[in-house]
């Protein structure tokens, strides 16, 4: 990667559009990788 400061990269963030299927898959993967196993929740992601 080129030598670019982190704030420069953060200021160049772009928006993306997800399909319904893409949204479901991203939520599934988020839960799989970032939520502790055995945790109780309401299956909603509040970001």
CHARMM-style PDB file with segment names, atoms N, HN, CA, C and O in Angstrom:
ATOM      1  N   UNK     1       0.841  -1.176   0.000  1.00  0.00      PROA
ATOM      2  CA  UNK     1       0.000   0.000   0.000  1.00  0.00      PROA
ATOM      3  C   UNK     1       0.885   1.237   0.000  1.00  0.00      PROA
ATOM      4  O   UNK     1       1.948   1.258   0.620  1.00  0.00      PROA
ATOM      5  N   UNK     2       0.443   2.241  -0.687  1.00  0.00      PROA
ATOM      6  HN  UNK     2      -0.421   2.224  -1.191  1.00  0.00      PROA
ATOM      7  CA  UNK     2       1.194   3.490  -0.707  1.00  0.00      PROA
ATOM      8  C   UNK     2       1.200   4.110   0.678  1.00  0.00      PROA
ATOM      9  O   UNK     2       0.328   3.833   1.501  1.00  0.00      PROA
ATOM     10  N   UNK     3       2.188   4.948   0.925  1.00  0.00      PROA
ATOM     11  HN  UNK     3       2.897   5.174   0.256  1.00  0.00      PROA
ATOM     12  CA  UNK     3       2.280   5.623   2.212  1.00  0.00      PROA
ATOM     13  C   UNK     3       1.239   6.741   2.259  1.00  0.00      PROA
ATOM     14  O   UNK     3       1.491   7.851   1.790  1.00  0.00      PROA
ATOM     15  N   UNK     4       0.080   6.446   2.822  1.00  0.00      PROA
ATOM     16  HN  UNK     4      -0.124   5.545   3.204  1.00  0.00      PROA
ATOM     17  CA  UNK     4      -1.007   7.411   2.951  1.00  0.00      PROA
ATOM     18  C   UNK     4      -1.448   7.396   4.404  1.00  0.00      PROA
ATOM     19  O   UNK     4      -1.597   6.331   5.004  1.00  0.00      PROA
ATOM     20  N   UNK     5      -1.657   8.578   4.966  1.00  0.00      PROA
ATOM     21  HN  UNK     5      -1.536   9.443   4.479  1.00  0.00      PROA
ATOM     22  CA  UNK     5      -2.062   8.626   6.372  1.00  0.00      PROA
ATOM     23  C   UNK     5      -3.482   8.091   6.542  1.00  0.00      PROA
ATOM     24  O   UNK     5      -4.305   8.187   5.631  1.00  0.00      PROA
ATOM     25  N   UNK     6      -3.756   7.533   7.708  1.00  0.00      PROA
ATOM     26  HN  UNK     6      -3.087   7.455   8.448  1.00  0.00      PROA
ATOM     27  CA  UNK     6      -5.072   6.979   8.008  1.00  0.00      PROA
ATOM     28  C   UNK     6      -6.179   8.027   7.888  1.00  0.00      PROA
ATOM     29  O   UNK     6      -7.214   7.732   7.291  1.00  0.00      PROA
ATOM     30  N   UNK     7      -6.009   9.237   8.429  1.00  0.00      PROA
ATOM     31  HN  UNK     7      -5.168   9.477   8.914  1.00  0.00      PROA
ATOM     32  CA  UNK     7      -7.086  10.233   8.272  1.00  0.00      PROA
ATOM     33  C   UNK     7      -7.419  10.517   6.806  1.00  0.00      PROA
ATOM     34  O   UNK     7      -8.579  10.765   6.479  1.00  0.00      PROA
ATOM     35  N   UNK     8      -6.424  10.484   5.923  1.00  0.00      PROA
ATOM     36  HN  UNK     8      -5.481  10.282   6.189  1.00  0.00      PROA
ATOM     37  CA  UNK     8      -6.676  10.696   4.503  1.00  0.00      PROA
ATOM     38  C   UNK     8      -7.566   9.593   3.959  1.00  0.00      PROA
ATOM     39  O   UNK     8      -8.492   9.868   3.196  1.00  0.00      PROA
ATOM     40  N   UNK     9      -7.301   8.349   4.337  1.00  0.00      PROA
ATOM     41  HN  UNK     9      -6.548   8.125   4.957  1.00  0.00      PROA
ATOM     42  CA  UNK     9      -8.121   7.231   3.877  1.00  0.00      PROA
ATOM     43  C   UNK     9      -9.536   7.326   4.428  1.00  0.00      PROA
ATOM     44  O   UNK     9     -10.494   7.053   3.706  1.00  0.00      PROA
ATOM     45  N   UNK    10      -9.685   7.705   5.687  1.00  0.00      PROA
ATOM     46  HN  UNK    10      -8.906   7.927   6.274  1.00  0.00      PROA
ATOM     47  CA  UNK    10     -11.004   7.791   6.300  1.00  0.00      PROA
ATOM     48  C   UNK    10     -11.859   8.869   5.655  1.00  0.00      PROA
ATOM     49  O   UNK    10     -13.078   8.720   5.570  1.00  0.00      PROA
ATOM     50  N   UNK    11     -11.248   9.940   5.205  1.00  0.00      PROA
ATOM     51  HN  UNK    11     -10.257  10.061   5.275  1.00  0.00      PROA
ATOM     52  CA  UNK    11     -11.992  11.024   4.576  1.00  0.00      PROA
ATOM     53  C   UNK    11     -12.450  10.678   3.170  1.00  0.00      PROA
ATOM     54  O   UNK    11     -13.250  11.412   2.589  1.00  0.00      PROA
ATOM     55  N   UNK    12     -11.964   9.581   2.609  1.00  0.00      PROA
ATOM     56  HN  UNK    12     -11.314   8.985   3.081  1.00  0.00      PROA
ATOM     57  CA  UNK    12     -12.335   9.191   1.254  1.00  0.00      PROA
ATOM     58  C   UNK    12     -13.322   8.028   1.250  1.00  0.00      PROA
ATOM     59  O   UNK    12     -13.440   7.319   0.250  1.00  0.00      PROA
ATOM     60  N   UNK    13     -14.029   7.830   2.358  1.00  0.00      PROA
ATOM     61  HN  UNK    13     -13.933   8.406   3.170  1.00  0.00      PROA
ATOM     62  CA  UNK    13     -15.001   6.735   2.461  1.00  0.00      PROA
ATOM     63  C   UNK    13     -16.115   6.932   1.437  1.00  0.00      PROA
ATOM     64  O   UNK    13     -16.537   8.058   1.172  1.00  0.00      PROA
ATOM     65  N   UNK    14     -16.582   5.831   0.871  1.00  0.00      PROA
ATOM     66  HN  UNK    14     -16.239   4.916   1.087  1.00  0.00      PROA
ATOM     67  CA  UNK    14     -17.652   5.855  -0.119  1.00  0.00      PROA
ATOM     68  C   UNK    14     -18.852   5.092   0.416  1.00  0.00      PROA
ATOM     69  O   UNK    14     -18.708   4.218   1.271  1.00  0.00      PROA
ATOM     70  N   UNK    15     -20.009   5.414  -0.075  1.00  0.00      PROA
ATOM     71  HN  UNK    15     -20.126   6.123  -0.770  1.00  0.00      PROA
ATOM     72  CA  UNK    15     -21.229   4.699   0.289  1.00  0.00      PROA
ATOM     73  C   UNK    15     -21.418   3.508  -0.631  1.00  0.00      PROA
ATOM     74  O   UNK    15     -20.967   3.514  -1.776  1.00  0.00      PROA
ATOM     75  N   UNK    16     -22.084   2.494  -0.122  1.00  0.00      PROA
ATOM     76  HN  UNK    16     -22.451   2.489   0.809  1.00  0.00      PROA
ATOM     77  CA  UNK    16     -22.421   1.326  -0.934  1.00  0.00      PROA
ATOM     78  C   UNK    16     -23.906   1.027  -0.759  1.00  0.00      PROA
ATOM     79  O   UNK    16     -24.513   1.388   0.249  1.00  0.00      PROA
ATOM     80  N   UNK    17     -24.469   0.371  -1.745  1.00  0.00      PROA
ATOM     81  HN  UNK    17     -23.976   0.078  -2.564  1.00  0.00      PROA
ATOM     82  CA  UNK    17     -25.864  -0.051  -1.692  1.00  0.00      PROA
ATOM     83  C   UNK    17     -25.882  -1.565  -1.628  1.00  0.00      PROA
ATOM     84  O   UNK    17     -25.229  -2.233  -2.429  1.00  0.00      PROA
ATOM     85  N   UNK    18     -26.634  -2.111  -0.671  1.00  0.00      PROA
ATOM     86  HN  UNK    18     -27.165  -1.568  -0.020  1.00  0.00      PROA
ATOM     87  CA  UNK    18     -26.726  -3.560  -0.509  1.00  0.00      PROA
ATOM     88  C   UNK    18     -28.090  -4.051  -0.968  1.00  0.00      PROA
ATOM     89  O   UNK    18     -29.107  -3.390  -0.758  1.00  0.00      PROA
ATOM     90  N   UNK    19     -28.095  -5.218  -1.596  1.00  0.00      PROA
ATOM     91  HN  UNK    19     -27.269  -5.755  -1.767  1.00  0.00      PROA
ATOM     92  CA  UNK    19     -29.354  -5.895  -1.885  1.00  0.00      PROA
ATOM     93  C   UNK    19     -29.872  -6.488  -0.585  1.00  0.00      PROA
ATOM     94  O   UNK    19     -29.140  -6.545   0.404  1.00  0.00      PROA
ATOM     95  N   UNK    20     -31.120  -6.929  -0.572  1.00  0.00      PROA
ATOM     96  HN  UNK    20     -31.715  -6.883  -1.374  1.00  0.00      PROA
ATOM     97  CA  UNK    20     -31.668  -7.588   0.623  1.00  0.00      PROA
ATOM     98  C   UNK    20     -30.828  -8.810   0.976  1.00  0.00      PROA
ATOM     99  O   UNK    20     -30.533  -9.046   2.148  1.00  0.00      PROA
ATOM    100  N   UNK    21     -30.445  -9.587  -0.031  1.00  0.00      PROA
ATOM    101  HN  UNK    21     -30.685  -9.396  -0.983  1.00  0.00      PROA
ATOM    102  CA  UNK    21     -29.621 -10.778   0.200  1.00  0.00      PROA
ATOM    103  C   UNK    21     -28.257 -10.389   0.758  1.00  0.00      PROA
ATOM    104  O   UNK    21     -27.754 -11.035   1.678  1.00  0.00      PROA
ATOM    105  N   UNK    22     -27.658  -9.339   0.207  1.00  0.00      PROA
ATOM    106  HN  UNK    22     -28.066  -8.814  -0.540  1.00  0.00      PROA
ATOM    107  CA  UNK    22     -26.362  -8.872   0.686  1.00  0.00      PROA
ATOM    108  C   UNK    22     -26.421  -8.380   2.123  1.00  0.00      PROA
ATOM    109  O   UNK    22     -25.492  -8.606   2.899  1.00  0.00      PROA
ATOM    110  N   UNK    23     -27.511  -7.707   2.480  1.00  0.00      PROA
ATOM    111  HN  UNK    23     -28.265  -7.524   1.849  1.00  0.00      PROA
ATOM    112  CA  UNK    23     -27.689  -7.238   3.851  1.00  0.00      PROA
ATOM    113  C   UNK    23     -27.802  -8.414   4.811  1.00  0.00      PROA
ATOM    114  O   UNK    23     -27.165  -8.417   5.864  1.00  0.00      PROA
ATOM    115  N   UNK    24     -28.608  -9.415   4.459  1.00  0.00      PROA
ATOM    116  HN  UNK    24     -29.126  -9.413   3.603  1.00  0.00      PROA
ATOM    117  CA  UNK    24     -28.747 -10.602   5.316  1.00  0.00      PROA
ATOM    118  C   UNK    24     -27.407 -11.312   5.484  1.00  0.00      PROA
ATOM    119  O   UNK    24     -27.055 -11.723   6.590  1.00  0.00      PROA
ATOM    120  N   UNK    25     -26.660 -11.456   4.389  1.00  0.00      PROA
ATOM    121  HN  UNK    25     -26.946 -11.121   3.491  1.00  0.00      PROA
ATOM    122  CA  UNK    25     -25.368 -12.142   4.454  1.00  0.00      PROA
ATOM    123  C   UNK    25     -24.372 -11.348   5.294  1.00  0.00      PROA
ATOM    124  O   UNK    25     -23.621 -11.937   6.071  1.00  0.00      PROA
ATOM    125  N   UNK    26     -24.352 -10.032   5.154  1.00  0.00      PROA
ATOM    126  HN  UNK    26     -24.963  -9.554   4.523  1.00  0.00      PROA
ATOM    127  CA  UNK    26     -23.424  -9.222   5.953  1.00  0.00      PROA
ATOM    128  C   UNK    26     -23.768  -9.311   7.441  1.00  0.00      PROA
ATOM    129  O   UNK    26     -22.868  -9.371   8.278  1.00  0.00      PROA
ATOM    130  N   UNK    27     -25.056  -9.320   7.777  1.00  0.00      PROA
ATOM    131  HN  UNK    27     -25.788  -9.271   7.097  1.00  0.00      PROA
ATOM    132  CA  UNK    27     -25.452  -9.470   9.180  1.00  0.00      PROA
ATOM    133  C   UNK    27     -25.063 -10.841   9.712  1.00  0.00      PROA
ATOM    134  O   UNK    27     -24.592 -10.960  10.843  1.00  0.00      PROA
ATOM    135  N   UNK    28     -25.258 -11.876   8.903  1.00  0.00      PROA
ATOM    136  HN  UNK    28     -25.641 -11.779   7.984  1.00  0.00      PROA
ATOM    137  CA  UNK    28     -24.895 -13.236   9.317  1.00  0.00      PROA
ATOM    138  C   UNK    28     -23.397 -13.325   9.596  1.00  0.00      PROA
ATOM    139  O   UNK    28     -22.978 -13.886  10.608  1.00  0.00      PROA
ATOM    140  N   UNK    29     -22.597 -12.769   8.691  1.00  0.00      PROA
ATOM    141  HN  UNK    29     -22.937 -12.313   7.869  1.00  0.00      PROA
ATOM    142  CA  UNK    29     -21.145 -12.826   8.864  1.00  0.00      PROA
ATOM    143  C   UNK    29     -20.680 -11.968  10.036  1.00  0.00      PROA
ATOM    144  O   UNK    29     -19.755 -12.348  10.753  1.00  0.00      PROA
ATOM    145  N   UNK    30     -21.314 -10.813  10.235  1.00  0.00      PROA
ATOM    146  HN  UNK    30     -22.066 -10.504   9.652  1.00  0.00      PROA
ATOM    147  CA  UNK    30     -20.977  -9.978  11.386  1.00  0.00      PROA
ATOM    148  C   UNK    30     -21.213 -10.748  12.674  1.00  0.00      PROA
ATOM    149  O   UNK    30     -20.354 -10.780  13.555  1.00  0.00      PROA
ATOM    150  N   UNK    31     -22.386 -11.370  12.777  1.00  0.00      PROA
ATOM    151  HN  UNK    31     -23.084 -11.344  12.061  1.00  0.00      PROA
ATOM    152  CA  UNK    31     -22.715 -12.139  13.981  1.00  0.00      PROA
ATOM    153  C   UNK    31     -21.729 -13.288  14.170  1.00  0.00      PROA
ATOM    154  O   UNK    31     -21.308 -13.566  15.293  1.00  0.00      PROA
ATOM    155  N   UNK    32     -21.364 -13.943  13.098  1.00  0.00      PROA
ATOM    156  HN  UNK    32     -21.706 -13.717  12.186  1.00  0.00      PROA
ATOM    157  CA  UNK    32     -20.454 -15.089  13.168  1.00  0.00      PROA
ATOM    158  C   UNK    32     -19.068 -14.684  13.662  1.00  0.00      PROA
ATOM    159  O   UNK    32     -18.459 -15.394  14.461  1.00  0.00      PROA
ATOM    160  N   UNK    33     -18.572 -13.546  13.188  1.00  0.00      PROA
ATOM    161  HN  UNK    33     -19.067 -12.969  12.538  1.00  0.00      PROA
ATOM    162  CA  UNK    33     -17.185 -13.172  13.465  1.00  0.00      PROA
ATOM    163  C   UNK    33     -17.001 -12.189  14.621  1.00  0.00      PROA
ATOM    164  O   UNK    33     -15.915 -12.125  15.197  1.00  0.00      PROA
ATOM    165  N   UNK    34     -18.031 -11.424  14.973  1.00  0.00      PROA
ATOM    166  HN  UNK    34     -18.913 -11.475  14.505  1.00  0.00      PROA
ATOM    167  CA  UNK    34     -17.830 -10.364  15.955  1.00  0.00      PROA
ATOM    168  C   UNK    34     -18.701 -10.458  17.200  1.00  0.00      PROA
ATOM    169  O   UNK    34     -18.543  -9.642  18.108  1.00  0.00      PROA
ATOM    170  N   UNK    35     -19.608 -11.414  17.276  1.00  0.00      PROA
ATOM    171  HN  UNK    35     -19.737 -12.077  16.539  1.00  0.00      PROA
ATOM    172  CA  UNK    35     -20.468 -11.552  18.447  1.00  0.00      PROA
ATOM    173  C   UNK    35     -20.058 -12.809  19.191  1.00  0.00      PROA
ATOM    174  O   UNK    35     -19.878 -13.867  18.589  1.00  0.00      PROA
ATOM    175  N   UNK    36     -19.912 -12.689  20.504  1.00  0.00      PROA
ATOM    176  HN  UNK    36     -20.059 -11.830  20.994  1.00  0.00      PROA
ATOM    177  CA  UNK    36     -19.464 -13.820  21.322  1.00  0.00      PROA
ATOM    178  C   UNK    36     -20.437 -14.988  21.204  1.00  0.00      PROA
ATOM    179  O   UNK    36     -21.653 -14.800  21.186  1.00  0.00      PROA
ATOM    180  N   UNK    37     -19.890 -16.181  21.124  1.00  0.00      PROA
ATOM    181  HN  UNK    37     -18.902 -16.333  21.138  1.00  0.00      PROA
ATOM    182  CA  UNK    37     -20.705 -17.394  21.033  1.00  0.00      PROA
ATOM    183  C   UNK    37     -21.529 -17.552  22.297  1.00  0.00      PROA
ATOM    184  O   UNK    37     -21.045 -17.292  23.399  1.00  0.00      PROA
ATOM    185  N   UNK    38     -22.773 -17.978  22.139  1.00  0.00      PROA
ATOM    186  HN  UNK    38     -23.166 -18.189  21.244  1.00  0.00      PROA
ATOM    187  CA  UNK    38     -23.633 -18.214  23.283  1.00  0.00      PROA
ATOM    188  C   UNK    38     -24.284 -16.967  23.839  1.00  0.00      PROA
ATOM    189  O   UNK    38     -25.035 -17.035  24.811  1.00  0.00      PROA
ATOM    190  N   UNK    39     -23.997 -15.815  23.223  1.00  0.00      PROA
ATOM    191  HN  UNK    39     -23.387 -15.759  22.433  1.00  0.00      PROA
ATOM    192  CA  UNK    39     -24.604 -14.579  23.702  1.00  0.00      PROA
ATOM    193  C   UNK    39     -26.077 -14.514  23.344  1.00  0.00      PROA
ATOM    194  O   UNK    39     -26.504 -15.061  22.328  1.00  0.00      PROA
ATOM    195  N   UNK    40     -26.840 -13.848  24.175  1.00  0.00      PROA
ATOM    196  HN  UNK    40     -26.493 -13.404  25.000  1.00  0.00      PROA
ATOM    197  CA  UNK    40     -28.268 -13.681  23.924  1.00  0.00      PROA
ATOM    198  C   UNK    40     -28.472 -12.313  23.295  1.00  0.00      PROA
ATOM    199  O   UNK    40     -27.847 -11.336  23.710  1.00  0.00      PROA
ATOM    200  N   UNK    41     -29.328 -12.239  22.312  1.00  0.00      PROA
ATOM    201  HN  UNK    41     -29.835 -13.033  21.974  1.00  0.00      PROA
ATOM    202  CA  UNK    41     -29.604 -10.966  21.667  1.00  0.00      PROA
ATOM    203  C   UNK    41     -30.929 -11.023  20.944  1.00  0.00      PROA
ATOM    204  O   UNK    41     -31.598 -12.056  20.924  1.00  0.00      PROA
ATOM    205  N   UNK    42     -31.298  -9.911  20.355  1.00  0.00      PROA
ATOM    206  HN  UNK    42     -30.754  -9.072  20.371  1.00  0.00      PROA
ATOM    207  CA  UNK    42     -32.572  -9.852  19.659  1.00  0.00      PROA
ATOM    208  C   UNK    42     -32.407  -9.994  18.148  1.00  0.00      PROA
ATOM    209  O   UNK    42     -33.361  -9.763  17.405  1.00  0.00      PROA
ATOM    210  N   UNK    43     -31.225 -10.365  17.684  1.00  0.00      PROA
ATOM    211  HN  UNK    43     -30.450 -10.553  18.288  1.00  0.00      PROA
ATOM    212  CA  UNK    43     -30.926 -10.600  16.273  1.00  0.00      PROA
ATOM    213  C   UNK    43     -31.023  -9.337  15.434  1.00  0.00      PROA
ATOM    214  O   UNK    43     -31.149  -9.427  14.212  1.00  0.00      PROA
ATOM    215  N   UNK    44     -30.968  -8.153  16.058  1.00  0.00      PROA
ATOM    216  HN  UNK    44     -30.865  -8.080  17.050  1.00  0.00      PROA
ATOM    217  CA  UNK    44     -30.936  -6.903  15.326  1.00  0.00      PROA
ATOM    218  C   UNK    44     -29.571  -6.273  15.518  1.00  0.00      PROA
ATOM    219  O   UNK    44     -29.004  -6.311  16.610  1.00  0.00      PROA
ATOM    220  N   UNK    45     -29.051  -5.693  14.450  1.00  0.00      PROA
ATOM    221  HN  UNK    45     -29.511  -5.662  13.563  1.00  0.00      PROA
ATOM    222  CA  UNK    45     -27.770  -5.016  14.515  1.00  0.00      PROA
ATOM    223  C   UNK    45     -28.023  -3.520  14.573  1.00  0.00      PROA
ATOM    224  O   UNK    45     -28.546  -2.947  13.618  1.00  0.00      PROA
ATOM    225  N   UNK    46     -27.666  -2.885  15.662  1.00  0.00      PROA
ATOM    226  HN  UNK    46     -27.241  -3.350  16.439  1.00  0.00      PROA
ATOM    227  CA  UNK    46     -27.815  -1.443  15.808  1.00  0.00      PROA
ATOM    228  C   UNK    46     -26.435  -0.819  15.728  1.00  0.00      PROA
ATOM    229  O   UNK    46     -25.662  -0.862  16.686  1.00  0.00      PROA
ATOM    230  N   UNK    47     -26.136  -0.240  14.580  1.00  0.00      PROA
ATOM    231  HN  UNK    47     -26.764  -0.205  13.803  1.00  0.00      PROA
ATOM    232  CA  UNK    47     -24.819   0.358  14.393  1.00  0.00      PROA
ATOM    233  C   UNK    47     -24.862   1.842  14.622  1.00  0.00      PROA
ATOM    234  OT1 UNK    47     -23.838   2.514  14.507  1.00  0.00      PROA
TER     235      UNK     47
END
